């Protein structure tokens, strides 16, 4: 049972890595640029939401005391 699981995990990882390699090899500069911009926007939104929550908690604590 343990060996079968290891073999299945290995095969799945190998297939995933092969697929990822094929996708990356076909990407253009524009694709990479757009992905980087998307990641940057996602991080920016995440930080903005985090700051907003922090301010909201701070205001809530200030009102409560």
C-alpha positions as CSV (number, residue, x, y, z in Angstrom):
1,X,0.0,0.0,0.0
2,X,2.8,2.5,0.9
3,X,4.8,1.7,-2.2
4,X,1.7,2.2,-4.4
5,X,1.1,5.6,-2.9
6,X,4.7,6.7,-3.4
7,X,4.6,5.5,-7.0
8,X,1.3,7.3,-7.6
9,X,2.6,10.5,-6.0
10,X,5.8,10.3,-8.1
11,X,3.9,9.8,-11.3
12,X,1.5,12.7,-10.6
13,X,4.4,15.0,-9.8
14,X,6.2,14.0,-12.9
15,X,3.2,14.6,-15.1
16,X,2.6,18.0,-13.5
17,X,6.2,19.0,-13.9
18,X,6.1,17.9,-17.6
19,X,2.9,19.9,-18.2
20,X,4.3,23.0,-16.5
21,X,7.5,22.7,-18.5
22,X,5.6,22.5,-21.7
23,X,3.4,25.5,-20.8
24,X,6.4,27.7,-19.7
25,X,8.4,26.8,-22.9
26,X,5.6,28.2,-25.0
27,X,5.2,31.4,-23.1
28,X,6.0,34.7,-24.7
29,X,7.5,37.8,-23.1
30,X,4.1,39.3,-23.0
31,X,2.7,36.3,-21.1
32,X,5.4,36.6,-18.5
33,X,4.9,40.3,-18.2
34,X,1.1,39.9,-17.7
35,X,1.6,37.2,-15.1
36,X,4.0,39.4,-13.2
37,X,1.6,42.4,-13.3
38,X,-1.2,40.1,-12.1
39,X,0.8,38.9,-9.2
40,X,1.8,42.5,-8.3
41,X,-1.8,43.6,-8.4
42,X,-2.8,40.6,-6.2
43,X,-0.1,41.4,-3.7
44,X,-1.2,45.1,-3.7
45,X,-4.8,44.2,-3.1
46,X,-3.8,41.8,-0.3
47,X,-1.7,44.4,1.4
48,X,-4.5,47.0,1.0
49,X,-7.1,44.6,2.5
50,X,-4.7,43.8,5.4
51,X,-4.1,47.4,6.2
52,X,-7.9,48.1,6.0
53,X,-8.6,45.3,8.4
54,X,-5.9,46.5,10.8
55,X,-7.3,50.1,10.7
56,X,-10.8,48.7,11.3
57,X,-9.6,46.7,14.3
58,X,-7.7,49.7,15.7
59,X,-10.8,51.9,15.4
60,X,-12.9,49.1,17.0
61,X,-10.5,48.8,19.9
62,X,-10.4,52.6,20.2
63,X,-14.1,52.9,20.3
64,X,-14.4,50.1,22.8
65,X,-12.0,51.6,25.4
